[in-house]
Amino acid sequence: MTQPTIDTATFDELKATAGADFAVELVDTFLTEAPLMIAELRRAFAAGDADTFRRTAHSLKSNGNTFGAHTFATMAKALELGGMAPVRTEGGAPLDALDSEYARVARTLTELKGG
């Protein structure tokens, strides 16, 4: 069985802890900033900037975990810990996979927030 795109228990806990309105604000911020961060990962990779690559992947991992996007967070963690060498070896495929998973996460979060 595959893991759900968003762990609804984690998302529900976020809403209960932060409040539903604030959780929606957090989702909206993530939906705006994550594509920019993924683009920053690509720029850092192209420039050979390992520090920016690692920090950006770390932020994406943390943000994914906040919403219960565990597959997305695990993929970002692999980038954070593995660095750029595996991405280079695989011809950029891990970045493409992260981008695809983000699209799934974005669709699901949009549904969960009610819009």
Secondary structure, 3 states (H helix, E strand, C coil): CCCCCCCHHHHHHHHHHHCHHHHHHHHHHHHHHHHHHHHHHHHHHHHCCHHHHHHHHHHHHHHHHHHCCHHHHHHHHHHHHHCHHHHHHCCCHHHHHHHHHHHHHHHHHHHHHCC
